Structures are given as structure tokens and as C-alpha cells.
Amino acid sequence: MTWFRWWHKHARIWFSPKSPEQATKWTKKLSAIYVFFAWNALGLLYFKYQSEGKKLQLTPEQRTGLSKGQQEALERGDQKAKIIRIDGFNISVLDPPVTKLETGLNKEALKN
């Protein structure tokens, strides 16, 4: 029962009618916060869209013999990636990803 009294007391304070000045002040603050997050979300979507176009897609022939980590490192262009495979209590370090030339990719495919 005491919880209900506590909740009722605070609900009356939080949801009581506000003065027009205070309502205007909170409206301005909340709209500024909304604009900030909306602008950042648009920027995030823009950069996500831009990075999707530059992603290198491997053909199935190029994927054969590569682990998922090596495929991801190759698509990102990271030649210094260290790939660690954990299988239960066994930990093994895989070979570094193969170079793009070894997979048969030419320079024209990398530019697009």
C-alpha cells in the first residue's frame, strides 16, 4: 500500500498541469534533442549507404577454401587481420587472409 501512495504522490507531481512558460521551455528543449538525434540518424544512414557501394563482393569461386573471417577481412581489404578461431576449449590462429591478387581479383574490380 505504501508503494501506491508513493506512486500516486509522484504521479501527481509529474503529470500536474504546467505553466505555459515551463511548457514552452520543455518544448524547445525536446525539439532540439529530437533534431540532434534525427540529424545524426540521417548521417548514419548516409554513410551506411555510401559504404555499401564500396563493399567488395566475392564470387563463390573466390570464397572456396576461405573461412568466414578471411572472407570478411578480404572484403574489407584488411591484410593485417589476425583471425582467431575458438572451438570449445581449443584456440587456433588461422593464416592471414590471402591477398586480392591470389583470389583472381583485378584492379578494375577493386575500383568499382
C-alpha positions in Angstrom: 0.0 0.0 0.0 2.9 2.4 0.7 4.1 1.8 -2.9 0.8 3.0 -4.2 1.0 6.2 -2.1 4.5 6.9 -3.3 3.4 6.4 -6.9 0.3 8.5 -6.5 2.2 11.3 -4.9 4.9 11.4 -7.6 2.4 10.9 -10.5 0.5 14.0 -9.3 3.8 16.0 -9.3 5.0 14.7 -12.7 1.6 15.0 -14.5 0.2 18.1 -13.0 -0.7 21.0 -15.3 2.4 23.1 -16.1 2.6 26.8 -16.7 2.8 28.0 -20.3 6.3 29.3 -19.8 7.6 25.9 -18.5 5.7 24.1 -21.3 7.4 26.3 -23.9 10.8 25.8 -22.3 10.4 22.0 -22.4 9.0 22.0 -25.9 12.1 23.9 -27.1 14.5 21.5 -25.3 12.8 18.4 -26.5 12.7 19.7 -30.1 16.4 20.5 -30.0 17.1 17.0 -28.7 14.9 15.5 -31.5 16.7 17.5 -34.2 20.1 16.4 -32.9 19.2 12.7 -32.9 17.4 12.9 -36.3 20.4 14.7 -37.9 22.7 12.0 -36.6 20.4 9.2 -37.8 20.4 10.7 -41.3 24.2 11.0 -41.3 24.5 7.4 -40.1 22.1 6.2 -42.9 24.1 8.2 -45.5 27.4 6.8 -44.5 25.9 3.3 -44.3 24.6 3.7 -47.8 27.9 5.0 -49.1 29.9 2.2 -47.6 27.6 -0.5 -49.1 28.5 0.7 -52.6 32.2 0.3 -51.9 32.0 -3.2 -50.4 33.8 -5.8 -52.4 31.7 -8.8 -53.3 33.4 -12.1 -53.7 32.2 -14.7 -56.1 31.5 -18.3 -54.9 34.7 -19.5 -56.6 36.8 -17.0 -54.6 35.1 -18.0 -51.4 36.0 -21.6 -51.6 38.7 -22.6 -49.0 38.3 -19.4 -47.1 36.9 -19.1 -43.6 34.2 -16.6 -42.8 36.8 -14.4 -41.0 39.2 -14.5 -44.0 36.3 -13.6 -46.3 35.3 -10.6 -44.2 38.9 -9.4 -43.9 39.4 -9.8 -47.7 36.2 -7.8 -48.4 37.3 -5.0 -46.1 40.8 -5.0 -47.6 42.5 -5.7 -44.2 45.7 -7.7 -44.9 47.0 -7.5 -41.3 43.9 -9.1 -39.8 44.6 -11.8 -37.1 41.9 -14.4 -37.3 41.4 -16.5 -34.1 39.1 -19.5 -34.1 37.7 -20.7 -30.8 36.1 -24.1 -30.9 35.2 -25.2 -27.3 38.4 -25.1 -25.4 40.6 -25.2 -28.5 42.0 -21.9 -29.7 43.7 -21.7 -33.1 45.1 -18.8 -35.1 44.3 -19.0 -38.8 46.6 -18.0 -41.7 46.4 -14.3 -42.6 43.8 -13.6 -45.3 45.0 -14.2 -48.9 45.8 -11.2 -51.0 43.3 -9.9 -53.5 45.6 -10.9 -56.4 45.7 -14.5 -55.3 41.9 -14.7 -55.4 41.8 -13.6 -59.0 40.5 -10.0 -58.4 41.9 -7.4 -60.8 42.4 -3.7 -60.1 39.3 -2.7 -62.1 37.1 -4.8 -59.9 38.6 -3.1 -56.8 37.9 0.4 -58.1 34.2 -0.2 -58.6 
